[in-house]
Amino acid sequence: MDREVKEQYQVLIQAKDMGGQLGGLAGTTTVNITLTDVNDNPPRFPKSIFHLKVPETSHVGSAIGRIRAVDPDFGKNAEIEYNIVPGDGGNLFDITTDEYTQEGVIKLKKPLDFETKKAYTFKVEASNLHLDHRFHSVGPFKDTATVKINVLDMDEPPVFSKPMYTMEVYEDTPVGTIIGAVTAQDLDAGSSSVRYFMDWKSDVDYFKIDTTEGTIATNELLDRESTAQYNFSIIASKVSNPLLTSKVNVIINVLDVNEFPPEISVPYETSVCENAKPGQVIQTITAADKDLSPAGQRFSFKLSSEASNKPNFTVHDYRNNTAGIETRRNGYSRRQQELYFLPVVIEDSSYPVQSSTNTLTIRVCRCDSEGTIQSCNVEAIFLPVGLSTGALIAILLCIVILLVIVVLYVALRRQKKKDTLMTSKEDIRDNVIHYDDEGGGEEDTQAFDIGALRNPKVIEDNKIRRDIKPETLRFTRHRPPAEDNTDIRDFINQRLKENDIDPSAPPYDSLATYAYEGNGSVAESLSSIDSLTTEADQDYDYLSDWGPRFKILADMFGEESYNPDKVT
């Protein structure tokens, strides 16, 4: 049986009882038979030659065509693997299998060029991945076909002779000097001329290019210390088709010209001890150059001609781009000279040689026996030997603190005195109230503001009197205005006598309210809470001597007479 010819069969089966004799019963059923596939068929190409046309501008990695071999098997038995037979074109193309359609997809591995080669021919082999060893005798399970690829000529952009251009120019090159050139050609059959342009995205104004020749020249003066390298792009386009362009990077390195002299890398200000010995190194200096120093360049150090004859200091060149400042005599005195200015000449080794004179400031300081600096200030020269700067600062600080304490003490005394005066003025008991006009008599409650007797800390707004004014007045009493410096106590006693004489005046005509007792009262506290005696021990008989106005008060607090009739 062959599954590729017929895959399914139906078989009708009948069963009879009684051994199939007459009168027996029978039953039938249908059996469906499906053939499973085996890999007994190799893949076969429907044709032996496949022709493909590919543009020369096709991108590397893109699919340029498909071929297919046919395998009548099913499932994994029909899976096909495609391979390019080594030979012509084997290095330019590759083939893979599409897992869904089982087609061979031909891809480009390298760019094509119609001007170099117009056609390629190679063979492709198709084979099964899963072989069945029972059918090896049938023959090889693979097939081969020939693929011919014709390259189509396309209008391509010009091609530069190099993938990148690198140029060099000295920073002192005059404007307009040609420093190099780029070249591009049209490789198409028409061979059109080429034009060159600076890429506007590069934004470089220091160079310009000739549109026809491709030469690059300086457009401005260059400065390596400002910009050491320039990187921009050049665009080439065909005259016949300006839309076809190509781009290349250009790197220009600016070479250094020795135009800056070397200088001391750090503006040193060194010091020397008064007890320094000859040949003692007090400072090590180094140099720096703004120019790009080539490998092996050296700096040399020496004293200037006018300083070399002085017997104070000298310069020792260590010949490793450093030098030491050494003393030349024994001992230095701040009283004679506090500062020394040492001119040092530094030269480089480039061409042309550049040099500069750098002045070092050397300060004379007082040091201990071990060479540790103790003081370099000018003021310290005139101080006693046993008094250091720290001690002087401590003494000055103590003096300032004492002055501050004295000032604070005087200010507090003045403030205290001022507060005492203010308290005395604000104390109502010590004040004398002057009235120029008493008013319209005792009935005029506004004539005398009794609230003036209150403590100013608890003065409240004037309230309406709650006493009863008399309906009629028997007579009006006039009293001369109080004289200056009249005591309040005499004034109140005089008013009390006048009210005692007048029987028609209500007893609360001269009601006075005190909000606080005051400080240092000679009467002490009027409260009975702290009294040592009980209410029964006190004698209130003196109330009856105060007159008829206090009769009710005397009856309330006086001794009750014993009445035996009221005893029950």
Protein Blocks (a to p, Z undefined) as FASTA:
>chain_A
ZZklpmbdcddddddehhopahiacdddddddddddddfbccddfbfbdcddddfkbceh
iafbdcddddfbghjllpccddddedehklmpccdddfklopacdddfbdcdfklpmbdc
dddddddfbdcfklmmnopcdddddddddddddddddddfbfbdcddddfklcehiafbd
cddddfbfnopaddddddfklopakbccdfklopacdfbdcdfklpmcdcdddddddfkl
mmlccddddddddddddfbccddfbacdddddfkbcehiafbdcddddfbdcdehiacdd
dddfklmmpckbccddehlopacdddfbeciafklombdcdddddddfbdcddddddddd
dddddddfkopafbfcfklmmpcfklcfklmmmmmmmmmmmmmmmmmmmmmmmmmmmmmm
mmmmmpmklpccddfbgbjcjklmmlpcfklmpcfklcccddddfbdcdfbdfbdcdddd
ddehiafklmmmmmmmmmmmmmmbcfklmgccdfbfbehiaklpfbfklpcbdfklpcck
lmmmnojklmmmmmmmmccdddfklpZZ
